[in-house]
Amino acid sequence: MRTLGAAEIEHPGGTLLEHLQRVNRLLKAWGARSELQLAGLCHAFYGTDGFATSLLPLESRGEVVEIIGAGAEELVYFYASCDRKTSYRTLAGEGGTFRDRFTGHSFSPGPHQRRDFAELTAANELDLAAIDPAFRTAWGDGLLGLLTRLRPLLSDEAWEHTRKVLT
């Protein structure tokens, strides 16, 4: 991460590297499996719909697989590829549509993939809300609405953290 410049990129609460480390620690505290924890640490590799800065181009996916494994890289790509405007509205429900912002392809992810996405989303956004009062003021109500819709997909630990940070 340091060699990719994450320690020099400004991000709410410090640097992007600090944010990635906090997301990783949150997922670990919530009891997430190791692949999801690792995806939390690496979730900004390809940028996101909410944070366009990327550490690596999509063409580096094969190299990322070699470093963090196929399962964790798949989660990183899935998270980064989310077209939030389209996907957030329906993702909580069975058959909800997910739109890949890189390819434009839409599909209905399975329950396991939706749960991982929800948990990573919660960890990412709750870190920002906890560390940055301005972020919480500007986005807290909308974030609480999103995570409430995603509640069926969240672990009890993630939901308790949501309530602690946003209510």
DSSP file with accessible surface (Angstrom, degrees, kcal/mol):
  #  RESIDUE AA STRUCTURE BP1 BP2  ACC     N-H-->O    O-->H-N    N-H-->O    O-->H-N    TCO  KAPPA ALPHA  PHI   PSI    X-CA   Y-CA   Z-CA
    1    1 A M      >       0   0   49      0, 0.0     5,-2.1     0, 0.0     6,-0.3   0.000 360.0 360.0 360.0 -43.1    0.0    0.0    0.0
    2    2 A R  T > 5 +     0   0  166      1,-0.2     3,-1.6     2,-0.2     5,-0.2   0.909 360.0  52.1 -62.4 -41.7    2.8    2.4    0.9
    3    3 A T  T 3 5S+     0   0  142      1,-0.3    -1,-0.2     2,-0.1     0, 0.0   0.748 106.4  55.4 -68.0 -20.2    4.6    1.7   -2.4
    4    4 A L  T 3 5S-     0   0   61     -3,-0.3    -1,-0.3    52,-0.0    -2,-0.2   0.466 121.1-108.8 -88.4  -3.2    1.3    2.5   -4.2
    5    5 A G  T X>5S+     0   0   18     -3,-1.6     3,-1.9    -4,-0.3     4,-0.7   0.524  75.7 135.4  93.5   7.9    1.1    5.9   -2.5
    6    6 A A  G >4<S+     0   0    0     -5,-2.1    11,-2.1     1,-0.3    10,-0.6   0.809  70.3  58.9 -62.3 -27.0   -1.8    5.2   -0.1
    7    7 A A  G 34 S+     0   0   23     -6,-0.3    -1,-0.3     1,-0.2    -5,-0.1   0.639 108.1  46.2 -77.3 -10.8    0.1    6.9    2.7
    8    8 A E  G <4 S+     0   0  144     -3,-1.9     2,-0.6    -6,-0.1    -1,-0.2   0.494  88.5  97.5-106.7  -6.6    0.3   10.2    0.8
    9    9 A I  S << S-     0   0   40     -4,-0.7     7,-2.6    -3,-0.5     8,-0.2  -0.744  74.9-126.9 -89.9 122.0   -3.3   10.4   -0.4
   10   10 A E  E     +A   15   0A 174     -2,-0.6     5,-0.2     5,-0.2    -2,-0.1  -0.397  38.5 163.0 -67.2 141.6   -5.5   12.6    1.7
   11   11 A H  E >   -A   14   0A  21      3,-2.6     3,-1.9    -2,-0.1     7,-0.1  -0.973  50.3 -72.7-154.6 150.6   -8.7   11.0    3.0
   12   12 A P  T 3  S+     0   0   47      0, 0.0   120,-0.1     0, 0.0   119,-0.1  -0.227 122.8  21.9 -50.1 131.0  -11.1   11.9    5.7
   13   13 A G  T 3  S-     0   0   38      1,-0.2     2,-0.5   118,-0.1   119,-0.0   0.592 137.1 -54.3  86.7  10.1   -9.5   11.2    9.0
   14   14 A G  E <  S-A   11   0A  38     -3,-1.9    -3,-2.6     4,-0.0     2,-0.2  -0.957 102.1  -4.1 132.9-117.1   -5.9   11.3    7.7
   15   15 A T  E  >  -A   10   0A  31     -2,-0.5     4,-2.2    -5,-0.2    -5,-0.2  -0.707  62.9-110.0-114.1 166.2   -4.6    9.4    4.7
   16   16 A L  H  > S+     0   0    1     -7,-2.6     4,-2.9   -10,-0.6     5,-0.2   0.910 119.1  55.7 -59.9 -40.9   -6.1    6.7    2.5
   17   17 A L  H  > S+     0   0    8    -11,-2.1     4,-2.5    -8,-0.2    -1,-0.2   0.928 106.7  49.4 -59.6 -44.0   -3.8    4.1    4.1
   18   18 A E  H  > S+     0   0   83    -12,-0.3     4,-2.3     1,-0.2    -1,-0.2   0.916 111.8  49.3 -62.0 -41.7   -5.1    5.0    7.6
   19   19 A H  H  X S+     0   0    1     -4,-2.2     4,-2.6     2,-0.2     5,-0.2   0.941 110.4  50.0 -61.6 -47.1   -8.7    4.6    6.4
   20   20 A L  H  X S+     0   0    0     -4,-2.9     4,-2.3     1,-0.2    -2,-0.2   0.907 111.1  49.5 -60.3 -40.7   -8.0    1.3    4.8
   21   21 A Q  H  X S+     0   0   64     -4,-2.5     4,-2.3    -5,-0.2    -1,-0.2   0.899 110.5  50.0 -66.1 -39.2   -6.3    0.0    7.9
   22   22 A R  H  X S+     0   0   36     -4,-2.3     4,-2.5     2,-0.2    -2,-0.2   0.910 109.7  50.6 -66.3 -40.2   -9.3    1.2   10.0
   23   23 A V  H  X S+     0   0    0     -4,-2.6     4,-2.4     2,-0.2     5,-0.2   0.938 110.3  50.6 -62.0 -44.0  -11.8   -0.6    7.7
   24   24 A N  H  X S+     0   0   36     -4,-2.3     4,-2.2    16,-0.3    -2,-0.2   0.926 110.9  48.4 -57.7 -46.1   -9.7   -3.7    8.0
   25   25 A R  H  X S+     0   0  140     -4,-2.3     4,-2.7     2,-0.2    -1,-0.2   0.882 109.5  52.8 -65.3 -38.2   -9.7   -3.5   11.8
   26   26 A L  H  X S+     0   0   26     -4,-2.5     4,-1.9     2,-0.2    -1,-0.2   0.945 109.8  47.9 -61.1 -48.5  -13.5   -2.9   11.9
   27   27 A L  H  <>S+     0   0    0     -4,-2.4     5,-2.6     1,-0.2     4,-0.3   0.905 112.1  49.9 -60.9 -39.5  -14.2   -6.0    9.8
   28   28 A K  H ><5S+     0   0  137     -4,-2.2     3,-1.7     1,-0.2    -1,-0.2   0.934 109.4  51.2 -63.3 -44.4  -11.9   -8.0   12.0
   29   29 A A  H 3<5S+     0   0   78     -4,-2.7    -1,-0.2     1,-0.3    -2,-0.2   0.823 107.5  54.0 -62.7 -30.4  -13.6   -6.7   15.1
   30   30 A W  T 3<5S-     0   0   16     -4,-1.9    -1,-0.3    -5,-0.2   127,-0.3   0.470 120.0-110.7 -82.4  -3.4  -17.0   -7.7   13.6
   31   31 A G  T < 5 +     0   0   64     -3,-1.7    -3,-0.2    -4,-0.3    -2,-0.1   0.689  56.0 167.9  83.7  20.2  -15.7  -11.3   13.0
   32   32 A A      < -     0   0   13     -5,-2.6    -1,-0.2    -6,-0.2     5,-0.0  -0.307  42.3-100.0 -64.6 149.0  -15.5  -11.1    9.3
   33   33 A R    >>  -     0   0   88      1,-0.1     4,-2.2     4,-0.0     3,-0.6  -0.237  38.4-101.2 -66.7 162.0  -13.7  -14.0    7.6
   34   34 A S  H 3> S+     0   0   93      1,-0.3     4,-2.6     2,-0.2     5,-0.2   0.836 118.9  56.4 -60.3 -37.5  -10.1  -13.3    6.5
   35   35 A E  H 3> S+     0   0   77      1,-0.2     4,-2.3     2,-0.2    -1,-0.3   0.908 110.1  45.5 -61.8 -40.1  -10.9  -12.7    2.8
   36   36 A L  H <> S+     0   0    6     -3,-0.6     4,-2.3     2,-0.2    -2,-0.2   0.899 111.4  52.3 -71.3 -38.1  -13.4  -10.0    3.6
   37   37 A Q  H  X S+     0   0   38     -4,-2.2     4,-1.7     2,-0.2    -2,-0.2   0.932 111.4  47.3 -59.3 -45.3  -10.9   -8.4    6.1
   38   38 A L  H  X S+     0   0   57     -4,-2.6     4,-1.7     1,-0.2    -2,-0.2   0.900 109.3  53.2 -65.3 -39.2   -8.3   -8.3    3.4
   39   39 A A  H  X S+     0   0    0     -4,-2.3     4,-0.8     1,-0.2    -1,-0.2   0.892 105.8  55.3 -62.3 -37.1  -10.8   -6.9    0.9
   40   40 A G  H >< S+     0   0    0     -4,-2.3     3,-0.5     1,-0.2   -16,-0.3   0.907 108.0  48.2 -61.5 -38.9  -11.4   -4.1    3.4
   41   41 A L  H 3< S+     0   0   43     -4,-1.7    -1,-0.2     1,-0.2     3,-0.2   0.829 123.4  32.9 -68.1 -29.4   -7.8   -3.3    3.5
   42   42 A C  H >< S+     0   0    4     -4,-1.7     3,-2.3     1,-0.1     4,-0.2   0.289  79.7 117.0-111.5   9.4   -7.6   -3.3   -0.3
   43   43 A H  T << S+     0   0    4     -4,-0.8     3,-0.3    -3,-0.5    -1,-0.1   0.675  74.5  54.3 -63.5 -15.0  -11.0   -1.9   -1.3
   44   44 A A  T >  S+     0   0    2     -3,-0.2     3,-1.5     1,-0.2    11,-0.9   0.370  72.1 107.3 -98.8   7.5   -9.7    1.2   -2.9
   45   45 A F  T <  S+     0   0   18     -3,-2.3    11,-3.0     1,-0.3    10,-1.2   0.896  94.9  26.2 -49.9 -45.9   -7.2   -0.5   -5.3
   46   46 A Y  T 3  S-     0   0    8      1,-0.4    -1,-0.3    -3,-0.3     8,-0.2   0.222 117.0-112.5-103.7  13.7   -9.5    0.3   -8.3
   47   47 A G    <   -     0   0    0     -3,-1.5    -1,-0.4     6,-0.2     2,-0.3  -0.100  31.7-115.7  74.6 173.3  -11.2    3.4   -6.8
   48   48 A T        -     0   0    7      3,-2.6     3,-0.5     5,-0.1    32,-0.1  -0.909  24.9-100.2-138.3 171.6  -14.9    3.4   -6.0
   49   49 A D  S    S+     0   0   70     33,-0.4     3,-0.2    -2,-0.3    31,-0.1   0.757 127.0  41.0 -64.8 -22.0  -17.9    5.2   -7.1
   50   50 A G  S    S+     0   0   53      1,-0.3     2,-0.3     2,-0.0    -1,-0.2   0.556 124.1  35.0-101.6 -11.0  -17.5    7.5   -4.1
   51   51 A F        -     0   0   49     -3,-0.5    -3,-2.6     1,-0.1    -1,-0.3  -0.799  65.9-171.6-146.1  96.0  -13.7    7.9   -4.2
   52   52 A A        +     0   0   87     -2,-0.3     2,-0.1    -5,-0.2    -1,-0.1   0.723  52.9 105.6 -68.8 -23.6  -12.4    8.0   -7.7
   53   53 A T        -     0   0   66     -6,-0.1     2,-0.3     2,-0.0    -6,-0.2  -0.374  54.7-165.6 -61.5 126.3   -8.7    7.9   -6.9
   54   54 A S        -     0   0   60     -8,-0.2    -8,-0.2    -7,-0.1    -9,-0.2  -0.867  24.6-155.3-113.8 151.4   -7.4    4.4   -7.6
   55   55 A L  S    S+     0   0   19    -10,-1.2    -9,-0.2   -11,-0.9   -10,-0.2   0.699  84.1  20.0 -91.2 -24.8   -4.1    2.8   -6.5
   56   56 A L  S    S-     0   0   31    -11,-3.0    -1,-0.2   -12,-0.2     2,-0.1  -0.992  80.5-112.7-142.7 150.2   -4.0    0.4   -9.5
   57   57 A P    >   -     0   0   66      0, 0.0     3,-2.3     0, 0.0   -10,-0.1  -0.432  35.2-110.3 -78.1 158.1   -5.5    0.1  -12.9
   58   58 A L  G >  S+     0   0   55      1,-0.3     3,-1.9     2,-0.2   -12,-0.1   0.795 115.2  71.9 -57.3 -27.8   -8.0   -2.6  -13.6
   59   59 A E  G 3  S+     0   0  161      1,-0.3     3,-0.4     2,-0.1    -1,-0.3   0.644  87.5  65.6 -64.4 -11.5   -5.4   -4.2  -15.9
   60   60 A S  G <>  +     0   0   13     -3,-2.3     4,-2.3     1,-0.2     3,-0.4   0.333  65.5 108.7 -91.7   8.1   -3.5   -5.1  -12.7
   61   61 A R  H <> S+     0   0   82     -3,-1.9     4,-2.5     1,-0.2    -1,-0.2   0.885  76.0  53.8 -54.7 -41.5   -6.2   -7.5  -11.5
   62   62 A G  H  > S+     0   0   47     -3,-0.4     4,-1.8     1,-0.2    -1,-0.2   0.902 109.2  48.2 -61.0 -40.8   -4.1  -10.6  -12.2
   63   63 A E  H  > S+     0   0  116     -3,-0.4     4,-1.4     2,-0.2    -1,-0.2   0.893 110.1  51.9 -66.4 -39.2   -1.2   -9.1  -10.1
   64   64 A V  H  X>S+     0   0    2     -4,-2.3     4,-3.1     1,-0.2     5,-0.6   0.915 106.2  54.6 -64.6 -40.7   -3.6   -8.3   -7.3
   65   65 A V  H  X5S+     0   0   49     -4,-2.5     4,-2.1     1,-0.2    -1,-0.2   0.919 106.2  52.7 -57.2 -42.3   -4.9  -12.0   -7.4
   66   66 A E  H  <5S+     0   0  167     -4,-1.8    -1,-0.2     1,-0.2    -2,-0.2   0.837 116.3  39.5 -63.3 -31.0   -1.3  -13.2   -7.0
   67   67 A I  H  <5S+     0   0  139     -4,-1.4    -2,-0.2    -3,-0.4    -1,-0.2   0.912 133.6  15.8 -87.4 -46.0   -0.8  -10.9   -3.9
   68   68 A I  H  <5S-     0   0   24     -4,-3.1     4,-0.4     1,-0.2    -3,-0.2   0.515 109.1-106.1-111.2  -6.3   -4.1  -11.2   -2.0
   69   69 A G     X< -     0   0   30     -4,-2.1     4,-2.2    -5,-0.6     5,-0.2   0.024  31.2 -83.5  95.9 156.2   -5.8  -14.3   -3.6
   70   70 A A  H  > S+     0   0   62      1,-0.2     4,-2.4     2,-0.2     5,-0.2   0.881 122.6  52.3 -66.0 -40.7   -8.6  -14.7   -6.0
   71   71 A G  H  > S+     0   0   21      2,-0.2     4,-1.7     1,-0.2    -1,-0.2   0.937 112.8  42.8 -64.6 -46.2  -11.4  -14.5   -3.4
   72   72 A A  H  > S+     0   0    0     -4,-0.4     4,-2.3     1,-0.2    -1,-0.2   0.916 114.3  51.4 -66.9 -40.4  -10.3  -11.3   -1.8
   73   73 A E  H  X S+     0   0    7     -4,-2.2     4,-2.9     1,-0.2     5,-0.2   0.900 106.3  54.8 -64.9 -38.3   -9.6   -9.7   -5.2
   74   74 A E  H  X S+     0   0  111     -4,-2.4     4,-2.7     1,-0.2    -1,-0.2   0.910 109.5  47.7 -60.8 -40.3  -13.0  -10.6   -6.4
   75   75 A L  H  X S+     0   0   15     -4,-1.7     4,-2.7     2,-0.2     5,-0.2   0.905 110.9  51.2 -65.5 -41.6  -14.5   -8.8   -3.4
   76   76 A V  H  X S+     0   0    0     -4,-2.3     4,-2.7     2,-0.2    -2,-0.2   0.942 113.4  44.5 -60.6 -47.6  -12.3   -5.8   -4.1
   77   77 A Y  H  X S+     0   0   31     -4,-2.9     4,-2.7     2,-0.2    -2,-0.2   0.937 112.5  51.6 -62.6 -46.6  -13.4   -5.6   -7.7
   78   78 A F  H  X S+     0   0    9     -4,-2.7     4,-0.6    -5,-0.2    -2,-0.2   0.935 113.4  44.7 -58.0 -45.7  -17.1   -6.2   -6.8
   79   79 A Y  H >< S+     0   0    4     -4,-2.7     3,-1.0     1,-0.2    -1,-0.2   0.939 115.9  46.3 -63.9 -47.1  -17.0   -3.3   -4.3
   80   80 A A  H 3< S+     0   0    0     -4,-2.7    -1,-0.2     1,-0.2    -2,-0.2   0.831 109.0  56.1 -65.6 -31.4  -15.1   -1.0   -6.6
   81   81 A S  H 3< S+     0   0    1     -4,-2.7    20,-4.2    -5,-0.2    21,-0.3   0.572  77.4 123.5 -81.5  -6.7  -17.3   -1.7   -9.5
   82   82 A C  B <<  -B  100   0B   1     -3,-1.0     2,-1.1    -4,-0.6   -33,-0.4  -0.351  54.5-149.5 -64.9 122.1  -20.6   -0.8   -7.8
   83   83 A D     >  -     0   0   26     16,-2.4     4,-3.0    -2,-0.2    16,-0.4  -0.806  19.0-164.8 -82.9  98.2  -22.6    1.9   -9.6
   84   84 A R  H  > S+     0   0   37     -2,-1.1     4,-2.3     1,-0.2     5,-0.3   0.872  78.3  57.5 -61.7 -41.7  -24.0    3.1   -6.3
   85   85 A K  H  4 S+     0   0  177      1,-0.2     4,-0.4     2,-0.2    -1,-0.2   0.910 119.2  31.6 -58.1 -41.3  -26.9    5.2   -7.7
   86   86 A T  H  4 S+     0   0   41     -3,-0.3     4,-0.4     2,-0.1     3,-0.3   0.912 125.3  41.5 -81.0 -44.0  -28.3    2.1   -9.5
   87   87 A S  H >X S+     0   0    0     -4,-3.0     4,-1.7     1,-0.2     3,-0.9   0.844 100.5  64.7 -81.1 -36.7  -27.3   -0.6   -7.1
   88   88 A Y  T 3< S+     0   0   38     -4,-2.3     4,-0.3    -5,-0.3    -1,-0.2   0.810  95.0  62.0 -60.3 -31.1  -28.0    0.8   -3.6
   89   89 A R  T 34 S+     0   0  167     -4,-0.4    -1,-0.2    -5,-0.3    -2,-0.2   0.837 121.6  14.7 -65.9 -34.1  -31.7    1.1   -4.2
   90   90 A T  T X4 S+     0   0   62     -3,-0.9     3,-1.2    -4,-0.4    -1,-0.2   0.481  92.0 101.8-123.0  -2.9  -32.4   -2.7   -4.7
   91   91 A L  T 3< S+     0   0    1     -4,-1.7     5,-0.3     1,-0.3    -3,-0.1   0.784  76.0  62.5 -62.2 -28.6  -29.4   -4.6   -3.5
   92   92 A A  T 3  S+     0   0   26     -4,-0.3    -1,-0.3     3,-0.1     2,-0.2   0.832  94.1  75.0 -68.1 -29.3  -30.9   -5.6   -0.1
   93   93 A G  S X  S-     0   0   36     -3,-1.2     3,-2.3     1,-0.1     2,-0.0  -0.491  95.7 -94.0 -89.2 152.4  -33.7   -7.6   -1.7
   94   94 A E  T 3  S+     0   0  157      1,-0.3    -1,-0.1    -2,-0.2     3,-0.1  -0.375 116.8  19.7 -55.0 135.0  -33.5  -11.0   -3.4
   95   95 A G  T 3  S+     0   0   48     14,-0.3    -1,-0.3     1,-0.2    -4,-0.1   0.563  89.5 160.9  77.6   7.0  -33.1  -10.4   -7.1
   96   96 A G    <   -     0   0    6     -3,-2.3     2,-0.4    -5,-0.3    -1,-0.2  -0.277  40.7-113.9 -59.7 147.6  -31.8   -6.9   -6.5
   97   97 A T        -     0   0   57    -11,-0.2     2,-0.5    11,-0.2    -7,-0.3  -0.710  25.9-166.8 -93.1 134.4  -29.9   -5.5   -9.4
   98   98 A F  E     -C  107   0C   1      9,-3.3     9,-2.3    -2,-0.4     2,-0.5  -0.975   7.9-156.6-115.8 129.1  -26.2   -4.7   -9.2
   99   99 A R  E     -C  106   0C  81     -2,-0.5   -16,-2.4   -16,-0.4     2,-0.6  -0.937  11.6-139.2-111.6 125.6  -24.7   -2.6  -12.0
  100  100 A D  B  >  -B   82   0B  12      5,-3.0     4,-2.9    -2,-0.5   -18,-0.2  -0.715   9.2-158.0 -80.0 114.9  -21.0   -2.8  -12.7
  101  101 A R  T  4 S+     0   0   74    -20,-4.2    -1,-0.2    -2,-0.6   -19,-0.1   0.710  89.1  53.7 -71.2 -18.3  -19.8    0.8  -13.4
  102  102 A F  T  4 S+     0   0   66    -21,-0.3    -1,-0.2     1,-0.1   -20,-0.1   0.863 125.8  18.4 -81.6 -39.4  -16.8   -0.4  -15.3
  103  103 A T  T  4 S-     0   0   91      2,-0.2    -2,-0.2   -22,-0.1     3,-0.1   0.618  91.9-128.1-106.0 -19.9  -18.6   -2.7  -17.8
  104  104 A G     <  +     0   0   31     -4,-2.9     2,-0.2     1,-0.3    -3,-0.1   0.390  60.6 143.6  81.8  -2.6  -22.2   -1.4  -17.6
  105  105 A H        -     0   0  114     -5,-0.2    -5,-3.0    -6,-0.1     2,-0.4  -0.482  35.6-156.9 -73.0 136.1  -23.3   -5.0  -17.0
  106  106 A S  E     +C   99   0C  56     -7,-0.2     2,-0.3    -2,-0.2    -7,-0.2  -0.916  23.1 149.7-114.3 143.4  -26.2   -5.5  -14.6
  107  107 A F  E     -C   98   0C  61     -9,-2.3    -9,-3.3    -2,-0.4     0, 0.0  -0.957  47.3-103.5-158.5 171.7  -26.9   -8.7  -12.7
  108  108 A S        -     0   0   68     -2,-0.3   -11,-0.2   -11,-0.2   -12,-0.1  -0.902  37.5-146.0-107.3 105.9  -28.4  -10.1   -9.5
  109  109 A P        -     0   0    6      0, 0.0   -14,-0.3     0, 0.0   -13,-0.2  -0.330  22.1-106.2 -69.7 154.1  -25.7  -11.1   -7.1
  110  110 A G     >  -     0   0   34      1,-0.1     4,-2.4   -16,-0.1     5,-0.2  -0.195  35.3 -97.3 -73.1 170.3  -26.2  -14.1   -4.8
  111  111 A P  H  > S+     0   0   59      0, 0.0     4,-2.4     0, 0.0     5,-0.2   0.868 121.9  52.0 -60.7 -38.8  -26.9  -13.7   -1.1
  112  112 A H  H  > S+     0   0   96      2,-0.2     4,-2.3     1,-0.2     5,-0.2   0.934 111.8  46.4 -64.3 -44.2  -23.3  -14.4    0.0
  113  113 A Q  H  > S+     0   0   48      1,-0.2     4,-2.3     2,-0.2    -1,-0.2   0.901 112.7  50.3 -66.0 -39.4  -22.0  -11.7   -2.4
  114  114 A R  H  X S+     0   0    9     -4,-2.4     4,-2.6     2,-0.2    -1,-0.2   0.901 110.1  50.5 -66.7 -39.2  -24.6   -9.2   -1.2
  115  115 A R  H  X S+     0   0  108     -4,-2.4     4,-2.5     2,-0.2    -2,-0.2   0.929 111.2  47.9 -64.4 -44.6  -23.8   -9.9    2.4
  116  116 A D  H  X S+     0   0   12     -4,-2.3     4,-2.5     2,-0.2     5,-0.2   0.922 112.8  49.0 -60.9 -44.0  -20.1   -9.3    1.8
  117  117 A F  H  X S+     0   0    4     -4,-2.3     4,-2.8     1,-0.2    -2,-0.2   0.931 111.9  48.5 -61.9 -44.7  -20.8   -6.1   -0.1
  118  118 A A  H  X S+     0   0    0     -4,-2.6     4,-2.7     2,-0.2    -2,-0.2   0.924 112.2  48.5 -62.5 -43.7  -23.1   -4.8    2.7
  119  119 A E  H  X S+     0   0   13     -4,-2.5     4,-2.5    34,-0.2    -1,-0.2   0.924 113.9  45.7 -65.4 -43.1  -20.6   -5.6    5.4
  120  120 A L  H  X S+     0   0    2     -4,-2.5     4,-2.7     2,-0.2     5,-0.2   0.910 112.3  51.8 -67.3 -39.7  -17.8   -3.9    3.5
  121  121 A T  H  X S+     0   0    0     -4,-2.8     4,-2.8    -5,-0.2     5,-0.3   0.940 110.7  48.3 -60.3 -46.4  -20.0   -0.9    2.7
  122  122 A A  H  X S+     0   0    0     -4,-2.7     4,-2.9    -5,-0.2     5,-0.3   0.938 112.8  47.3 -60.7 -47.7  -20.9   -0.6    6.4
  123  123 A A  H  X S+     0   0    0     -4,-2.5     4,-1.7     2,-0.2    -2,-0.2   0.930 114.8  46.7 -61.7 -43.8  -17.3   -0.8    7.5
  124  124 A N  H  X S+     0   0    9     -4,-2.7     4,-1.5     2,-0.2    -2,-0.2   0.960 119.1  37.8 -62.7 -52.8  -16.1    1.8    4.9
  125  125 A E  H  X S+     0   0   20     -4,-2.8     4,-2.5    -5,-0.2    -2,-0.2   0.884 114.5  53.2 -72.6 -38.2  -18.9    4.3    5.5
  126  126 A L  H  X S+     0   0    0     -4,-2.9     4,-2.5    -5,-0.3     5,-0.2   0.852 104.6  56.9 -68.0 -31.7  -19.0    3.9    9.3
  127  127 A D  H  X S+     0   0   10     -4,-1.7     4,-2.0    -5,-0.3    -1,-0.2   0.953 110.1  44.9 -60.1 -45.7  -15.3    4.5    9.5
  128  128 A L  H  X S+     0   0   13     -4,-1.5     4,-2.1     1,-0.2     8,-0.3   0.919 113.9  48.9 -64.5 -43.1  -15.8    7.8    7.8
  129  129 A A  H  < S+     0   0    0     -4,-2.5     7,-0.3     1,-0.2    -1,-0.2   0.868 113.7  46.9 -65.8 -35.6  -18.8    8.8    9.9
  130  130 A A  H  < S+     0   0   54     -4,-2.5    -1,-0.2    -5,-0.2    -2,-0.2   0.856 119.2  38.4 -73.8 -33.8  -17.0    7.9   13.1
  131  131 A I  H  < S+     0   0   72     -4,-2.0    -2,-0.2    -5,-0.2    -1,-0.2   0.719 116.1  49.1 -92.4 -21.7  -13.8    9.8   12.3
  132  132 A D     X  -     0   0   42     -4,-2.1     4,-2.3    -5,-0.2     3,-0.4  -0.878  55.9-169.3-129.5 101.0  -15.2   12.9   10.5
  133  133 A P  H  > S+     0   0   77      0, 0.0     4,-2.6     0, 0.0     5,-0.2   0.847  91.8  55.9 -57.1 -34.8  -18.0   14.9   12.1
  134  134 A A  H  > S+     0   0   68      2,-0.2     4,-2.5     1,-0.2     5,-0.2   0.905 108.0  48.2 -65.3 -40.1  -18.5   16.9    8.9
  135  135 A F  H  > S+     0   0   31     -3,-0.4     4,-3.0    -7,-0.2     5,-0.4   0.939 112.0  49.5 -62.2 -46.8  -19.0   13.7    7.0
  136  136 A R  H  X S+     0   0   87     -4,-2.3     4,-2.1    -8,-0.3     5,-0.3   0.907 112.2  48.0 -60.7 -42.5  -21.5   12.4    9.6
  137  137 A T  H  < S+     0   0  123     -4,-2.6     4,-0.3    -5,-0.2    -1,-0.2   0.936 118.5  39.7 -64.3 -44.6  -23.4   15.7    9.5
  138  138 A A  H  < S+     0   0   70     -4,-2.5    -2,-0.2    -5,-0.2    -1,-0.2   0.873 135.4  15.3 -73.7 -37.8  -23.6   15.7    5.7
  139  139 A W  H  X S+     0   0  161     -4,-3.0     4,-2.8    -5,-0.2     5,-0.2   0.470  93.5  99.8-120.3  -5.0  -24.2   12.1    5.0
  140  140 A G  H  X S+     0   0    6     -4,-2.1     4,-2.9    -5,-0.4     5,-0.2   0.887  85.0  47.7 -58.2 -45.7  -25.3   10.5    8.3
  141  141 A D  H  > S+     0   0  147     -4,-0.3     4,-2.2    -5,-0.3    -1,-0.2   0.935 115.8  44.6 -63.5 -45.2  -29.1   10.4    7.7
  142  142 A G  H  > S+     0   0   54      2,-0.2     4,-2.5     1,-0.2    -1,-0.2   0.894 113.6  51.0 -64.7 -38.3  -28.7    9.0    4.2
  143  143 A L  H  X S+     0   0   11     -4,-2.8     4,-3.0     2,-0.2     5,-0.3   0.919 108.4  51.2 -66.8 -40.8  -26.1    6.5    5.4
  144  144 A L  H  X S+     0   0   42     -4,-2.9     4,-2.3    -5,-0.2    -1,-0.2   0.921 110.5  50.3 -62.4 -39.6  -28.4    5.4    8.2
  145  145 A G  H  X S+     0   0   28     -4,-2.2     4,-2.1    -5,-0.2    -2,-0.2   0.931 112.1  47.1 -62.3 -44.8  -31.2    4.9    5.7
  146  146 A L  H  X S+     0   0   10     -4,-2.5     4,-2.1     1,-0.2    -2,-0.2   0.951 114.4  45.3 -61.8 -50.1  -28.9    2.8    3.4
  147  147 A L  H  X S+     0   0    0     -4,-3.0     4,-0.5     1,-0.2    -1,-0.2   0.829 109.5  56.1 -69.6 -27.2  -27.7    0.6    6.2
  148  148 A T  H >< S+     0   0   73     -4,-2.3     3,-0.8    -5,-0.3    -1,-0.2   0.923 108.8  47.2 -66.6 -42.2  -31.2    0.2    7.6
  149  149 A R  H 3< S+     0   0  121     -4,-2.1    -2,-0.2     1,-0.2    -1,-0.2   0.872 115.2  46.7 -64.0 -35.0  -32.2   -1.1    4.2
  150  150 A L  H >X S+     0   0    3     -4,-2.1     3,-2.7     1,-0.2     4,-0.8   0.497  81.4 107.6 -84.5  -2.5  -29.1   -3.4    4.2
  151  151 A R  G X< S+     0   0   71     -3,-0.8     3,-1.2    -4,-0.5    -1,-0.2   0.831  70.7  59.5 -47.9 -42.7  -29.8   -4.6    7.8
  152  152 A P  G 34 S+     0   0  106      0, 0.0    -1,-0.3     0, 0.0    -2,-0.1   0.757 110.1  45.0 -61.0 -18.3  -30.9   -8.1    6.7
  153  153 A L  G <4 S+     0   0   14     -3,-2.7     2,-0.2    -4,-0.1   -34,-0.2   0.561  97.8  91.6 -97.9 -12.0  -27.5   -8.5    5.1
  154  154 A L  S << S-     0   0   11     -3,-1.2   -38,-0.1    -4,-0.8   -39,-0.0  -0.594  77.1-115.5 -89.9 148.2  -25.4   -7.1    8.0
  155  155 A S     >  -     0   0   32     -2,-0.2     4,-2.3   -40,-0.1     5,-0.2  -0.316  32.3-110.7 -67.6 159.3  -23.9   -9.0   10.9
  156  156 A D  H  > S+     0   0  106      1,-0.2     4,-2.6     2,-0.2     5,-0.2   0.886 120.3  54.7 -59.8 -37.2  -25.2   -8.1   14.3
  157  157 A E  H  > S+     0   0  100   -127,-0.3     4,-2.1     2,-0.2    -1,-0.2   0.910 107.9  47.8 -64.0 -42.8  -21.8   -6.5   15.1
  158  158 A A  H  > S+     0   0    0      2,-0.2     4,-2.2     1,-0.2    -1,-0.2   0.901 112.6  49.6 -65.2 -39.9  -22.0   -4.3   12.0
  159  159 A W  H  X S+     0   0   41     -4,-2.3     4,-2.5     2,-0.2    -2,-0.2   0.918 109.5  50.8 -67.4 -40.8  -25.6   -3.3   12.9
  160  160 A E  H  X S+     0   0  105     -4,-2.6     4,-2.3     1,-0.2    -1,-0.2   0.905 110.8  49.4 -62.0 -39.9  -24.6   -2.4   16.5
  161  161 A H  H  X S+     0   0   36     -4,-2.1     4,-2.6     2,-0.2     5,-0.3   0.897 108.3  54.4 -65.8 -38.4  -21.8   -0.3   15.2
  162  162 A T  H  X S+     0   0    0     -4,-2.2     4,-2.9     1,-0.2     5,-0.3   0.943 110.3  45.7 -58.0 -49.4  -24.2    1.4   12.9
  163  163 A R  H  X S+     0   0  117     -4,-2.5     4,-1.6     1,-0.2    -2,-0.2   0.892 112.8  51.1 -62.6 -40.1  -26.5    2.3   15.7
  164  164 A K  H  < S+     0   0  165     -4,-2.3    -1,-0.2    -5,-0.2    -2,-0.2   0.913 118.9  35.3 -63.7 -43.2  -23.5    3.5   17.9
  165  165 A V  H  < S+     0   0   22     -4,-2.6    -2,-0.2     1,-0.1    -1,-0.2   0.866 127.3  32.5 -82.0 -36.2  -22.1    5.8   15.2
  166  166 A L  H  <        0   0   25     -4,-2.9    -3,-0.2    -5,-0.3    -2,-0.2   0.508 360.0 360.0-108.2  -5.7  -25.3    7.1   13.5
  167  167 A T     <        0   0  118     -4,-1.6   -27,-0.0    -5,-0.3     0, 0.0  -0.758 360.0 360.0-121.7 360.0  -28.0    7.3   16.2
